[in-house]
Amino acid sequence: MRAEYRFDYQKARPNRFAGRTDKDRLVVVLDPDVSEVFTTPESVNAVLRALLTTMPRTAKSRTVRKTQPGEMGKRRRA
């Protein structure tokens, strides 16, 4: 393994951001192209709420397929 990949665990510190999230919140990572457009949590939430108003209401028991990172926007082949 290269020297730059060796991690010195003695110098490690706890993640200072780990305790800042609410139990009711979901933290997601935006792809770079999306984060260029939506630069604040408020802008992301506003667009998602607008999208929710256009979607038909369905039962909560409906399962949703999880997507892999970078999968959004790719066309699926039939």
N, C-alpha and C positions, 0 to 999 in steps of 0.2 A: 504494500500500500504506500502511496506517495506521502511524503512528510506533510503536505498541506491538508491531507485528509485525516491526519491523526488528531484526535480530540483529547485535550487534556481535561479530564473530569475533575481534577482538583481545582481548576479555575472556573468551573461551571457555577452559575448562579440560578436561583429559581426564576421562573417566568413571572415578571412583575405584572403582566397583563392577564394572567390566567384567571384571577379572581374577580375581574371587572365585569364579566358578562352575567346577565340575569339568567335565571333558570328558564324563563319564558322567552328568551331570545335565541335566535339561531344565527350563528356566525358563518358567513359564506365567503369564499374567495372569488372575486370577479376576474375573468380573463382580461389581459392587458387592453385589448381593443374596447371592451365594455367599460373598463374603469377610466378610460380617456373621456368617455361621454358622461358617465355618472360618477361624479367626483365626491359626492356626499351621501351619507345614509338617507338623508331626507329626499334626495332626488331619486334614489333607487326605490324607496318606499312609495313615493308619489306615483311613479310609473307602474309599479306592481299593483297598487290599489286601483288605478285606472283600468288596468288589464282585468282585474278581478270583477269589476262591474260589467264587463263585456262577456264574461264566461257564464254559461248556464249553471244553475245550482244543481249539484249532485249529492248523492248520499255520502256521508263521511267515511263509510266503510270501503269506498272505492279505492283500489290499490293504485299507486302511482309508481311507474317504473323510474328507478333512479338512473341518472345519467352519469357518465364518466366525465372527468375534467376535460374540457375542450370539445365535448361531443355536441353541445348545443350549436345549432346552425349548420351542422353537417347533414347532407341529404342521405337518407336511408335507401339502400338498394333493395328492390323487391325481388 
